[in-house]
Amino acid sequence: MLTFATFIDIQEYNGAFVENYAAQELLAAGNGELHYWTSPGHAEVDFVIASGESILPLEVKAGASREKRSLRVYSEKFKPAALSRAGARNFKRDGDFCNYPIYAVSLFPGLTARS
């Protein structure tokens, strides 16, 4: 029987499940090796992927969070052409920021690079 306590325990792993899903989709789409980035502080970007002459960051979120702190820290250091996030929100481009719904993460970095 699924109890509330069990449900809370499952939710604790949502981020890991979504990141794993994204990794599998990115590999299946032919993105080669997957890499991540961490700062000496607490910022981390889930995936950094080569696209032509660029290296583009992708943060994956299990929910609809609007948090971009890690992407902004990465941007200040490396100045990528675009910042991207995959999660529960729909497609959207706002300046240098691209959002992918998690079901379409396999389209990264193609849509970011074309925009």
Helices and strands as residue ranges (DSSP letters): H 4-11, H 14-28, E 35-38, E 44-51, E 54-60, H 69-78, E 83-87, E 92-94, E 97-101, G 102-107, H 110-114
